Amino acid sequence: MSSIYSVITGTGSYVPTRRIKNEDFLNQEFYDASGKKLDKNNQEIIDKFLEITTIKERRYVTDDLVNSDMAYFAAIEAIKSANIDKEDLDYIIVAHNFGDVKPDDRGVDIVPSLAARVKHKLEIESPNCIAYDIPFGCPGWLQGIIQADYYIKSGDAKKILVIGADTLSRISDPHDRDSMLYADGAGATVVEAKESDTPIGILAHKTRSDTLLYSNMLYMGKSYNPDIKVKYNTFLKMNGRKLYQYALENVPQAIKDCLDKCNTDISEVNKVLIHQANGKMDDAIINRLFKLYGIREVPKDIMPMTISWLGNTSVATLPTLLDLVLNNKVENQKICKNDTLAFASVGAGMNINTFIYKM
Protein backbone atom coordinates (compact mmCIF):
# COMPACT_ATOMS: atom_id res chain seq x y z
CA MET A 1 0.00 0.00 0.00
CA SER A 2 1.44 3.36 -1.04
CA SER A 3 1.83 6.37 1.25
CA ILE A 4 2.65 10.07 0.83
CA TYR A 5 6.18 11.10 1.75
CA SER A 6 8.00 14.44 1.87
CA VAL A 7 10.86 14.37 -0.62
CA ILE A 8 13.53 16.98 -1.34
CA THR A 9 13.41 17.37 -5.12
CA GLY A 10 15.61 20.42 -5.56
CA THR A 11 18.46 22.22 -3.83
CA GLY A 12 20.29 25.49 -4.26
CA SER A 13 22.79 27.64 -2.40
CA TYR A 14 24.49 31.00 -2.46
CA VAL A 15 28.09 31.23 -1.27
CA PRO A 16 29.20 34.88 -0.95
CA THR A 17 32.18 36.00 -2.97
CA ARG A 18 34.18 37.74 -0.21
CA ARG A 19 36.77 35.34 1.22
CA ILE A 20 37.94 36.28 4.70
CA LYS A 21 41.00 34.32 5.80
CA ASN A 22 42.19 33.93 9.37
CA GLU A 23 45.15 36.17 8.58
CA ASP A 24 42.70 39.02 7.96
CA PHE A 25 42.18 39.19 11.74
CA LEU A 26 45.86 39.78 12.54
CA ASN A 27 45.35 43.51 13.07
CA GLN A 28 42.09 43.18 14.99
CA GLU A 29 41.86 44.32 18.62
CA PHE A 30 40.35 41.56 20.77
CA TYR A 31 38.95 42.03 24.28
CA ASP A 32 37.53 39.68 26.90
CA ALA A 33 34.03 39.91 28.38
CA SER A 34 35.24 42.27 31.12
CA GLY A 35 36.46 44.79 28.55
CA LYS A 36 40.14 44.03 29.05
CA LYS A 37 42.33 43.78 25.96
CA LEU A 38 43.69 40.26 25.46
CA ASP A 39 47.35 39.97 26.37
CA LYS A 40 48.07 37.31 23.75
CA ASN A 41 49.27 38.36 20.30
CA ASN A 42 46.82 37.86 17.45
CA GLN A 43 48.86 35.17 15.72
CA GLU A 44 48.64 33.07 18.87
CA ILE A 45 44.90 33.75 19.14
CA ILE A 46 44.32 32.78 15.51
CA ASP A 47 46.44 29.62 15.74
CA LYS A 48 44.50 28.47 18.80
CA PHE A 49 41.21 29.32 17.07
CA LEU A 50 42.14 27.17 14.06
CA GLU A 51 43.15 24.29 16.31
CA ILE A 52 39.82 24.36 18.18
CA THR A 53 37.41 25.09 15.31
CA THR A 54 39.22 23.88 12.12
CA ILE A 55 38.09 27.14 10.42
CA LYS A 56 40.68 28.55 8.00
CA GLU A 57 38.45 31.04 6.19
CA ARG A 58 34.84 32.13 5.84
CA ARG A 59 32.66 34.07 3.38
CA TYR A 60 31.09 37.50 3.92
CA VAL A 61 28.33 38.96 1.79
CA THR A 62 29.22 42.04 -0.26
CA ASP A 63 27.89 45.45 0.82
CA ASP A 64 25.40 45.66 -2.06
CA LEU A 65 23.43 42.61 -0.83
CA VAL A 66 21.22 41.79 2.15
CA ASN A 67 19.96 38.50 3.52
CA SER A 68 16.81 38.26 1.41
CA ASP A 69 18.95 38.70 -1.72
CA MET A 70 21.02 35.65 -0.81
CA ALA A 71 17.84 33.72 0.01
CA TYR A 72 16.43 34.66 -3.39
CA PHE A 73 19.57 33.52 -5.25
CA ALA A 74 19.47 30.16 -3.47
CA ALA A 75 15.73 29.86 -4.13
CA ILE A 76 16.18 30.32 -7.88
CA GLU A 77 18.68 27.47 -7.97
CA ALA A 78 16.45 25.16 -5.92
CA ILE A 79 13.42 25.82 -8.14
CA LYS A 80 15.51 25.14 -11.25
CA SER A 81 16.89 21.97 -9.68
CA ALA A 82 13.40 20.71 -8.84
CA ASN A 83 12.17 21.64 -12.33
CA ILE A 84 8.89 23.04 -11.01
CA ASP A 85 6.72 26.05 -11.81
CA LYS A 86 7.24 28.60 -9.04
CA GLU A 87 3.51 29.39 -9.18
CA ASP A 88 2.81 25.88 -7.90
CA LEU A 89 4.53 26.52 -4.57
CA ASP A 90 2.12 26.28 -1.64
CA TYR A 91 4.51 27.72 0.97
CA ILE A 92 7.75 29.65 1.16
CA ILE A 93 9.39 29.27 4.57
CA VAL A 94 12.51 31.31 5.31
CA ALA A 95 14.59 30.54 8.39
CA HIS A 96 16.84 33.37 9.59
CA ASN A 97 17.73 35.12 12.83
CA PHE A 98 18.47 38.77 12.10
CA GLY A 99 16.44 39.85 9.08
CA ASP A 100 17.93 42.10 6.41
CA VAL A 101 20.82 43.64 8.36
CA LYS A 102 22.46 46.35 6.29
CA PRO A 103 26.25 46.84 6.27
CA ASP A 104 25.96 50.29 7.89
CA ASP A 105 22.92 49.72 10.13
CA ARG A 106 22.45 46.93 12.68
CA GLY A 107 18.76 47.73 13.12
CA VAL A 108 16.24 44.90 12.84
CA ASP A 109 14.48 44.84 9.46
CA ILE A 110 11.91 42.04 9.31
CA VAL A 111 8.81 43.83 8.00
CA PRO A 112 7.74 42.55 5.59
CA SER A 113 8.99 39.06 6.33
CA LEU A 114 12.01 37.80 4.41
CA ALA A 115 9.77 35.09 2.92
CA ALA A 116 7.47 37.81 1.56
CA ARG A 117 10.50 39.59 0.11
CA VAL A 118 11.71 36.39 -1.55
CA LYS A 119 8.25 35.72 -2.99
CA HIS A 120 8.24 39.29 -4.34
CA LYS A 121 11.70 38.89 -5.89
CA LEU A 122 10.58 35.60 -7.47
CA GLU A 123 7.57 37.49 -8.93
CA ILE A 124 5.14 34.80 -7.76
CA GLU A 125 1.57 35.97 -8.41
CA SER A 126 -0.36 33.21 -6.64
CA PRO A 127 -2.06 34.41 -3.42
CA ASN A 128 -2.20 30.76 -2.37
CA CYS A 129 1.56 30.64 -1.91
CA ILE A 130 1.90 31.45 1.79
CA ALA A 131 5.17 33.10 2.83
CA TYR A 132 6.43 33.31 6.40
CA ASP A 133 9.61 33.27 8.49
CA ILE A 134 11.06 31.08 11.24
CA PRO A 135 13.42 32.55 13.86
CA PHE A 136 14.62 29.37 15.58
CA GLY A 137 18.36 29.78 15.98
CA CYS A 138 20.74 27.68 13.89
CA PRO A 139 18.22 24.78 13.65
CA GLY A 140 15.77 27.05 11.76
CA TRP A 141 16.06 25.50 8.29
CA LEU A 142 15.68 22.01 9.71
CA GLN A 143 12.60 23.13 11.65
CA GLY A 144 11.22 24.56 8.40
CA ILE A 145 11.66 21.15 6.79
CA ILE A 146 9.80 19.56 9.71
CA GLN A 147 6.93 22.04 9.27
CA ALA A 148 6.90 21.31 5.53
CA ASP A 149 6.58 17.60 6.33
CA TYR A 150 3.57 18.31 8.55
CA TYR A 151 1.89 20.35 5.81
CA ILE A 152 2.49 17.63 3.21
CA LYS A 153 1.41 14.75 5.46
CA SER A 154 -1.81 16.63 6.35
CA GLY A 155 -2.67 17.07 2.68
CA ASP A 156 -2.44 20.87 2.96
CA ALA A 157 0.48 21.24 0.53
CA LYS A 158 2.29 19.52 -2.31
CA LYS A 159 5.25 21.82 -2.99
CA ILE A 160 7.13 23.87 -0.40
CA LEU A 161 10.26 26.01 -0.64
CA VAL A 162 12.35 26.03 2.56
CA ILE A 163 15.28 28.44 2.81
CA GLY A 164 17.94 29.11 5.43
CA ALA A 165 19.86 32.40 5.18
CA ASP A 166 21.86 34.59 7.57
CA THR A 167 24.41 37.42 7.58
CA LEU A 168 26.23 36.72 10.84
CA SER A 169 29.16 38.93 9.82
CA ARG A 170 26.94 41.98 10.31
CA ILE A 171 25.92 41.22 13.89
CA SER A 172 29.18 39.80 15.24
CA ASP A 173 31.40 41.87 17.55
CA PRO A 174 34.71 42.55 15.76
CA HIS A 175 36.42 42.76 19.16
CA ASP A 176 35.25 39.32 20.29
CA ARG A 177 37.32 36.26 19.28
CA ASP A 178 34.07 34.42 18.55
CA SER A 179 33.51 36.76 15.59
CA MET A 180 35.96 34.59 13.64
CA LEU A 181 33.40 31.76 13.77
CA TYR A 182 30.68 33.57 11.90
CA ALA A 183 29.96 33.78 8.20
CA ASP A 184 27.20 34.47 5.68
CA GLY A 185 25.32 32.34 3.19
CA ALA A 186 22.02 30.87 2.03
CA GLY A 187 20.71 27.44 1.13
CA ALA A 188 17.33 26.40 -0.25
CA THR A 189 15.35 23.22 -0.80
CA VAL A 190 12.14 22.31 -2.57
CA VAL A 191 10.12 19.67 -0.70
CA GLU A 192 7.39 17.83 -2.59
CA ALA A 193 4.71 15.27 -1.80
CA LYS A 194 5.57 11.93 -3.42
CA GLU A 195 3.59 8.70 -3.37
CA SER A 196 5.62 5.55 -2.79
CA ASP A 197 5.15 1.89 -1.89
CA THR A 198 8.40 1.96 0.10
CA PRO A 199 9.59 4.59 2.60
CA ILE A 200 11.40 7.53 0.96
CA GLY A 201 12.19 11.09 1.90
CA ILE A 202 11.61 12.08 5.52
CA LEU A 203 11.25 8.96 7.65
CA ALA A 204 11.14 10.61 11.09
CA HIS A 205 11.95 13.86 12.85
CA LYS A 206 12.41 15.10 16.39
CA THR A 207 12.80 18.50 18.08
CA ARG A 208 13.62 19.54 21.64
CA SER A 209 13.86 22.96 23.33
CA ASP A 210 15.76 23.38 26.61
CA THR A 211 14.88 26.95 27.52
CA LEU A 212 14.59 26.72 31.30
CA LEU A 213 18.30 26.21 31.96
CA TYR A 214 19.98 27.03 28.67
CA SER A 215 18.18 29.95 27.01
CA ASN A 216 21.05 32.37 27.72
CA MET A 217 23.83 30.43 25.96
CA LEU A 218 23.46 32.64 22.87
CA TYR A 219 22.25 36.18 23.36
CA MET A 220 22.56 39.75 22.11
CA GLY A 221 24.94 42.06 24.00
CA LYS A 222 27.26 45.04 23.76
CA SER A 223 30.74 45.04 22.25
CA TYR A 224 33.60 43.78 24.40
CA ASN A 225 35.45 46.95 23.44
CA PRO A 226 34.48 49.46 26.17
CA ASP A 227 35.11 52.38 23.82
CA ILE A 228 32.24 51.30 21.55
CA LYS A 229 29.06 52.81 22.95
CA VAL A 230 25.76 51.52 21.58
CA LYS A 231 22.25 52.13 22.88
CA TYR A 232 21.02 48.62 22.25
CA ASN A 233 22.44 45.11 22.57
CA THR A 234 23.37 44.65 18.94
CA PHE A 235 26.13 42.03 18.91
CA LEU A 236 25.79 38.23 19.00
CA LYS A 237 27.36 36.73 22.12
CA MET A 238 27.93 33.11 23.10
CA ASN A 239 28.84 31.08 26.15
CA GLY A 240 31.00 28.78 24.06
CA ARG A 241 32.21 26.39 26.73
CA LYS A 242 28.76 25.61 28.12
CA LEU A 243 27.27 25.40 24.62
CA TYR A 244 29.93 22.86 23.63
CA GLN A 245 29.08 20.70 26.64
CA TYR A 246 25.33 20.99 26.05
CA ALA A 247 25.68 19.93 22.42
CA LEU A 248 27.93 17.01 23.30
CA GLU A 249 25.51 15.76 25.95
CA ASN A 250 22.30 16.12 23.95
CA VAL A 251 22.78 16.08 20.16
CA PRO A 252 23.99 12.44 19.87
CA GLN A 253 21.05 11.20 21.92
CA ALA A 254 18.61 13.27 19.87
CA ILE A 255 19.90 11.67 16.66
CA LYS A 256 19.63 8.19 18.21
CA ASP A 257 16.10 8.90 19.41
CA CYS A 258 15.12 9.92 15.88
CA LEU A 259 16.73 6.81 14.39
CA ASP A 260 14.84 4.67 16.92
CA LYS A 261 11.62 6.43 15.95
CA CYS A 262 11.88 5.04 12.40
CA ASN A 263 13.47 1.73 13.41
CA THR A 264 16.78 2.57 11.74
CA ASP A 265 20.14 1.45 13.08
CA ILE A 266 23.26 3.58 12.86
CA SER A 267 24.79 0.90 10.60
CA GLU A 268 22.18 1.83 7.96
CA VAL A 269 23.17 5.52 7.93
CA ASN A 270 25.40 6.54 5.02
CA LYS A 271 25.88 10.23 5.89
CA VAL A 272 25.42 12.39 8.96
CA LEU A 273 24.93 16.08 8.15
CA ILE A 274 25.40 18.16 11.31
CA HIS A 275 25.20 21.92 11.75
CA GLN A 276 28.77 23.19 11.72
CA ALA A 277 29.60 25.72 14.42
CA ASN A 278 32.89 24.14 15.43
CA GLY A 279 34.76 21.36 13.63
CA LYS A 280 36.15 19.73 16.77
CA MET A 281 32.70 19.81 18.39
CA ASP A 282 31.20 17.95 15.44
CA ASP A 283 33.98 15.36 15.64
CA ALA A 284 33.14 14.85 19.32
CA ILE A 285 29.40 14.60 18.57
CA ILE A 286 29.81 11.97 15.85
CA ASN A 287 32.15 9.93 18.04
CA ARG A 288 29.71 10.02 20.94
CA LEU A 289 26.81 9.09 18.64
CA PHE A 290 28.56 5.89 17.55
CA LYS A 291 29.56 5.12 21.13
CA LEU A 292 25.85 5.07 22.00
CA TYR A 293 25.75 1.99 19.76
CA GLY A 294 28.91 0.49 21.24
CA ILE A 295 30.94 1.41 18.14
CA ARG A 296 34.35 3.01 18.77
CA GLU A 297 35.48 3.58 15.18
CA VAL A 298 33.45 6.05 13.12
CA PRO A 299 33.18 5.15 9.41
CA LYS A 300 35.42 7.28 7.22
CA ASP A 301 33.79 10.18 5.34
CA ILE A 302 30.39 9.68 6.99
CA MET A 303 30.25 13.34 8.07
CA PRO A 304 30.70 15.86 5.21
CA MET A 305 32.34 19.09 6.39
CA THR A 306 32.54 22.58 4.90
CA ILE A 307 33.30 24.63 8.01
CA SER A 308 37.03 24.93 7.22
CA TRP A 309 36.27 27.22 4.28
CA LEU A 310 32.71 28.43 4.88
CA GLY A 311 32.69 28.99 8.65
CA ASN A 312 29.45 28.94 10.67
CA THR A 313 26.58 30.19 8.50
CA SER A 314 23.85 29.34 11.04
CA VAL A 315 20.58 28.32 9.31
CA ALA A 316 22.30 28.23 5.91
CA THR A 317 24.78 25.53 6.91
CA LEU A 318 22.74 22.37 6.34
CA PRO A 319 20.90 23.28 3.11
CA THR A 320 24.15 24.63 1.66
CA LEU A 321 26.03 21.49 2.69
CA LEU A 322 23.38 19.25 1.13
CA ASP A 323 23.43 21.23 -2.12
CA LEU A 324 27.23 21.22 -2.36
CA VAL A 325 27.51 17.48 -1.71
CA LEU A 326 24.75 16.63 -4.21
CA ASN A 327 26.56 18.73 -6.82
CA ASN A 328 29.96 17.09 -6.11
CA LYS A 329 31.46 20.27 -4.65
CA VAL A 330 32.69 18.69 -1.40
CA GLU A 331 35.84 16.61 -1.78
CA ASN A 332 35.51 12.84 -1.23
CA GLN A 333 31.77 13.13 -0.57
CA LYS A 334 28.91 11.68 -2.56
CA ILE A 335 25.25 10.97 -1.82
CA CYS A 336 23.69 8.12 -3.77
CA LYS A 337 20.19 6.84 -4.44
CA ASN A 338 18.82 4.76 -1.53
CA ASP A 339 21.32 6.30 0.92
CA THR A 340 20.03 7.03 4.41
CA LEU A 341 20.95 10.45 5.81
CA ALA A 342 20.75 11.81 9.34
CA PHE A 343 20.43 15.61 9.72
CA ALA A 344 20.91 17.40 13.04
CA SER A 345 21.29 20.96 14.30
CA VAL A 346 21.72 22.74 17.62
CA GLY A 347 21.50 26.42 18.41
CA ALA A 348 20.02 29.38 20.26
CA GLY A 349 17.07 28.57 22.43
CA MET A 350 18.62 26.11 23.17
CA ASN A 351 17.04 24.06 20.39
CA ILE A 352 18.01 20.72 18.90
CA ASN A 353 16.33 19.04 15.96
CA THR A 354 17.00 16.14 13.66
CA PHE A 355 15.43 14.19 10.83
CA ILE A 356 16.19 10.92 9.05
CA TYR A 357 15.99 10.91 5.28
CA LYS A 358 15.93 8.19 2.62
CA MET A 359 17.21 9.15 -0.82
C-alpha positions as CSV (number, residue, x, y, z in Angstrom):
1,M,0.0,0.0,0.0
2,S,1.4,3.4,-1.0
3,S,1.8,6.4,1.2
4,I,2.6,10.1,0.8
5,Y,6.2,11.1,1.7
6,S,8.0,14.4,1.9
7,V,10.9,14.4,-0.6
8,I,13.5,17.0,-1.3
9,T,13.4,17.4,-5.1
10,G,15.6,20.4,-5.6
11,T,18.5,22.2,-3.8
12,G,20.3,25.5,-4.3
13,S,22.8,27.6,-2.4
14,Y,24.5,31.0,-2.5
15,V,28.1,31.2,-1.3
16,P,29.2,34.9,-0.9
17,T,32.2,36.0,-3.0
18,R,34.2,37.7,-0.2
19,R,36.8,35.3,1.2
20,I,37.9,36.3,4.7
21,K,41.0,34.3,5.8
22,N,42.2,33.9,9.4
23,E,45.2,36.2,8.6
24,D,42.7,39.0,8.0
25,F,42.2,39.2,11.7
26,L,45.9,39.8,12.5
27,N,45.4,43.5,13.1
28,Q,42.1,43.2,15.0
29,E,41.9,44.3,18.6
30,F,40.4,41.6,20.8
31,Y,39.0,42.0,24.3
32,D,37.5,39.7,26.9
33,A,34.0,39.9,28.4
34,S,35.2,42.3,31.1
35,G,36.5,44.8,28.5
36,K,40.1,44.0,29.1
37,K,42.3,43.8,26.0
38,L,43.7,40.3,25.5
39,D,47.3,40.0,26.4
40,K,48.1,37.3,23.7
41,N,49.3,38.4,20.3
42,N,46.8,37.9,17.4
43,Q,48.9,35.2,15.7
44,E,48.6,33.1,18.9
45,I,44.9,33.8,19.1
46,I,44.3,32.8,15.5
47,D,46.4,29.6,15.7
48,K,44.5,28.5,18.8
49,F,41.2,29.3,17.1
50,L,42.1,27.2,14.1
51,E,43.1,24.3,16.3
52,I,39.8,24.4,18.2
53,T,37.4,25.1,15.3
54,T,39.2,23.9,12.1
55,I,38.1,27.1,10.4
56,K,40.7,28.5,8.0
57,E,38.5,31.0,6.2
58,R,34.8,32.1,5.8
59,R,32.7,34.1,3.4
60,Y,31.1,37.5,3.9
61,V,28.3,39.0,1.8
62,T,29.2,42.0,-0.3
63,D,27.9,45.4,0.8
64,D,25.4,45.7,-2.1
65,L,23.4,42.6,-0.8
66,V,21.2,41.8,2.1
67,N,20.0,38.5,3.5
68,S,16.8,38.3,1.4
69,D,19.0,38.7,-1.7
70,M,21.0,35.7,-0.8
71,A,17.8,33.7,0.0
72,Y,16.4,34.7,-3.4
73,F,19.6,33.5,-5.2
74,A,19.5,30.2,-3.5
75,A,15.7,29.9,-4.1
76,I,16.2,30.3,-7.9
77,E,18.7,27.5,-8.0
78,A,16.5,25.2,-5.9
79,I,13.4,25.8,-8.1
80,K,15.5,25.1,-11.3
81,S,16.9,22.0,-9.7
82,A,13.4,20.7,-8.8
83,N,12.2,21.6,-12.3
84,I,8.9,23.0,-11.0
85,D,6.7,26.0,-11.8
86,K,7.2,28.6,-9.0
87,E,3.5,29.4,-9.2
88,D,2.8,25.9,-7.9
89,L,4.5,26.5,-4.6
90,D,2.1,26.3,-1.6
91,Y,4.5,27.7,1.0
92,I,7.8,29.7,1.2
93,I,9.4,29.3,4.6
94,V,12.5,31.3,5.3
95,A,14.6,30.5,8.4
96,H,16.8,33.4,9.6
97,N,17.7,35.1,12.8
98,F,18.5,38.8,12.1
99,G,16.4,39.8,9.1
100,D,17.9,42.1,6.4
101,V,20.8,43.6,8.4
102,K,22.5,46.3,6.3
103,P,26.2,46.8,6.3
104,D,26.0,50.3,7.9
105,D,22.9,49.7,10.1
106,R,22.4,46.9,12.7
107,G,18.8,47.7,13.1
108,V,16.2,44.9,12.8
109,D,14.5,44.8,9.5
110,I,11.9,42.0,9.3
111,V,8.8,43.8,8.0
112,P,7.7,42.6,5.6
113,S,9.0,39.1,6.3
114,L,12.0,37.8,4.4
115,A,9.8,35.1,2.9
116,A,7.5,37.8,1.6
117,R,10.5,39.6,0.1
118,V,11.7,36.4,-1.6
119,K,8.2,35.7,-3.0
120,H,8.2,39.3,-4.3
121,K,11.7,38.9,-5.9
122,L,10.6,35.6,-7.5
123,E,7.6,37.5,-8.9
124,I,5.1,34.8,-7.8
125,E,1.6,36.0,-8.4
126,S,-0.4,33.2,-6.6
127,P,-2.1,34.4,-3.4
128,N,-2.2,30.8,-2.4
129,C,1.6,30.6,-1.9
130,I,1.9,31.5,1.8
131,A,5.2,33.1,2.8
132,Y,6.4,33.3,6.4
133,D,9.6,33.3,8.5
134,I,11.1,31.1,11.2
135,P,13.4,32.6,13.9
136,F,14.6,29.4,15.6
137,G,18.4,29.8,16.0
138,C,20.7,27.7,13.9
139,P,18.2,24.8,13.6
140,G,15.8,27.1,11.8
141,W,16.1,25.5,8.3
142,L,15.7,22.0,9.7
143,Q,12.6,23.1,11.7
144,G,11.2,24.6,8.4
145,I,11.7,21.2,6.8
146,I,9.8,19.6,9.7
147,Q,6.9,22.0,9.3
148,A,6.9,21.3,5.5
149,D,6.6,17.6,6.3
150,Y,3.6,18.3,8.6
151,Y,1.9,20.3,5.8
152,I,2.5,17.6,3.2
153,K,1.4,14.8,5.5
154,S,-1.8,16.6,6.3
155,G,-2.7,17.1,2.7
156,D,-2.4,20.9,3.0
157,A,0.5,21.2,0.5
158,K,2.3,19.5,-2.3
159,K,5.3,21.8,-3.0
160,I,7.1,23.9,-0.4
161,L,10.3,26.0,-0.6
162,V,12.3,26.0,2.6
163,I,15.3,28.4,2.8
164,G,17.9,29.1,5.4
165,A,19.9,32.4,5.2
166,D,21.9,34.6,7.6
167,T,24.4,37.4,7.6
168,L,26.2,36.7,10.8
169,S,29.2,38.9,9.8
170,R,26.9,42.0,10.3
171,I,25.9,41.2,13.9
172,S,29.2,39.8,15.2
173,D,31.4,41.9,17.5
174,P,34.7,42.5,15.8
175,H,36.4,42.8,19.2
176,D,35.2,39.3,20.3
177,R,37.3,36.3,19.3
178,D,34.1,34.4,18.6
179,S,33.5,36.8,15.6
180,M,36.0,34.6,13.6
181,L,33.4,31.8,13.8
182,Y,30.7,33.6,11.9
183,A,30.0,33.8,8.2
184,D,27.2,34.5,5.7
185,G,25.3,32.3,3.2
186,A,22.0,30.9,2.0
187,G,20.7,27.4,1.1
188,A,17.3,26.4,-0.3
189,T,15.4,23.2,-0.8
190,V,12.1,22.3,-2.6
191,V,10.1,19.7,-0.7
192,E,7.4,17.8,-2.6
193,A,4.7,15.3,-1.8
194,K,5.6,11.9,-3.4
195,E,3.6,8.7,-3.4
196,S,5.6,5.5,-2.8
197,D,5.1,1.9,-1.9
198,T,8.4,2.0,0.1
199,P,9.6,4.6,2.6
200,I,11.4,7.5,1.0
201,G,12.2,11.1,1.9
202,I,11.6,12.1,5.5
203,L,11.3,9.0,7.7
204,A,11.1,10.6,11.1
205,H,11.9,13.9,12.9
206,K,12.4,15.1,16.4
207,T,12.8,18.5,18.1
208,R,13.6,19.5,21.6
209,S,13.9,23.0,23.3
210,D,15.8,23.4,26.6
211,T,14.9,26.9,27.5
212,L,14.6,26.7,31.3
213,L,18.3,26.2,32.0
214,Y,20.0,27.0,28.7
215,S,18.2,29.9,27.0
216,N,21.1,32.4,27.7
217,M,23.8,30.4,26.0
218,L,23.5,32.6,22.9
219,Y,22.2,36.2,23.4
220,M,22.6,39.7,22.1
221,G,24.9,42.1,24.0
222,K,27.3,45.0,23.8
223,S,30.7,45.0,22.2
224,Y,33.6,43.8,24.4
225,N,35.4,47.0,23.4
226,P,34.5,49.5,26.2
227,D,35.1,52.4,23.8
228,I,32.2,51.3,21.5
229,K,29.1,52.8,23.0
230,V,25.8,51.5,21.6
231,K,22.3,52.1,22.9
232,Y,21.0,48.6,22.2
233,N,22.4,45.1,22.6
234,T,23.4,44.6,18.9
235,F,26.1,42.0,18.9
236,L,25.8,38.2,19.0
237,K,27.4,36.7,22.1
238,M,27.9,33.1,23.1
239,N,28.8,31.1,26.2
240,G,31.0,28.8,24.1
241,R,32.2,26.4,26.7
242,K,28.8,25.6,28.1
243,L,27.3,25.4,24.6
244,Y,29.9,22.9,23.6
245,Q,29.1,20.7,26.6
246,Y,25.3,21.0,26.0
247,A,25.7,19.9,22.4
248,L,27.9,17.0,23.3
249,E,25.5,15.8,26.0
250,N,22.3,16.1,23.9
251,V,22.8,16.1,20.2
252,P,24.0,12.4,19.9
253,Q,21.1,11.2,21.9
254,A,18.6,13.3,19.9
255,I,19.9,11.7,16.7
256,K,19.6,8.2,18.2
257,D,16.1,8.9,19.4
258,C,15.1,9.9,15.9
259,L,16.7,6.8,14.4
260,D,14.8,4.7,16.9
261,K,11.6,6.4,15.9
262,C,11.9,5.0,12.4
263,N,13.5,1.7,13.4
264,T,16.8,2.6,11.7
265,D,20.1,1.4,13.1
266,I,23.3,3.6,12.9
267,S,24.8,0.9,10.6
268,E,22.2,1.8,8.0
269,V,23.2,5.5,7.9
270,N,25.4,6.5,5.0
271,K,25.9,10.2,5.9
272,V,25.4,12.4,9.0
273,L,24.9,16.1,8.2
274,I,25.4,18.2,11.3
275,H,25.2,21.9,11.8
276,Q,28.8,23.2,11.7
277,A,29.6,25.7,14.4
278,N,32.9,24.1,15.4
279,G,34.8,21.4,13.6
280,K,36.2,19.7,16.8
281,M,32.7,19.8,18.4
282,D,31.2,17.9,15.4
283,D,34.0,15.4,15.6
284,A,33.1,14.9,19.3
285,I,29.4,14.6,18.6
286,I,29.8,12.0,15.8
287,N,32.1,9.9,18.0
288,R,29.7,10.0,20.9
289,L,26.8,9.1,18.6
290,F,28.6,5.9,17.5
291,K,29.6,5.1,21.1
292,L,25.8,5.1,22.0
293,Y,25.7,2.0,19.8
294,G,28.9,0.5,21.2
295,I,30.9,1.4,18.1
296,R,34.3,3.0,18.8
297,E,35.5,3.6,15.2
298,V,33.5,6.1,13.1
299,P,33.2,5.2,9.4
300,K,35.4,7.3,7.2
301,D,33.8,10.2,5.3
302,I,30.4,9.7,7.0
303,M,30.3,13.3,8.1
304,P,30.7,15.9,5.2
305,M,32.3,19.1,6.4
306,T,32.5,22.6,4.9
307,I,33.3,24.6,8.0
308,S,37.0,24.9,7.2
309,W,36.3,27.2,4.3
310,L,32.7,28.4,4.9
311,G,32.7,29.0,8.7
312,N,29.5,28.9,10.7
313,T,26.6,30.2,8.5
314,S,23.8,29.3,11.0
315,V,20.6,28.3,9.3
316,A,22.3,28.2,5.9
317,T,24.8,25.5,6.9
318,L,22.7,22.4,6.3
319,P,20.9,23.3,3.1
320,T,24.2,24.6,1.7
321,L,26.0,21.5,2.7
322,L,23.4,19.3,1.1
323,D,23.4,21.2,-2.1
324,L,27.2,21.2,-2.4
325,V,27.5,17.5,-1.7
326,L,24.7,16.6,-4.2
327,N,26.6,18.7,-6.8
328,N,30.0,17.1,-6.1
329,K,31.5,20.3,-4.6
330,V,32.7,18.7,-1.4
331,E,35.8,16.6,-1.8
332,N,35.5,12.8,-1.2
333,Q,31.8,13.1,-0.6
334,K,28.9,11.7,-2.6
335,I,25.2,11.0,-1.8
336,C,23.7,8.1,-3.8
337,K,20.2,6.8,-4.4
338,N,18.8,4.8,-1.5
339,D,21.3,6.3,0.9
340,T,20.0,7.0,4.4
341,L,21.0,10.5,5.8
342,A,20.7,11.8,9.3
343,F,20.4,15.6,9.7
344,A,20.9,17.4,13.0
345,S,21.3,21.0,14.3
346,V,21.7,22.7,17.6
347,G,21.5,26.4,18.4
348,A,20.0,29.4,20.3
349,G,17.1,28.6,22.4
350,M,18.6,26.1,23.2
351,N,17.0,24.1,20.4
352,I,18.0,20.7,18.9
353,N,16.3,19.0,16.0
354,T,17.0,16.1,13.7
355,F,15.4,14.2,10.8
356,I,16.2,10.9,9.1
357,Y,16.0,10.9,5.3
358,K,15.9,8.2,2.6
359,M,17.2,9.1,-0.8
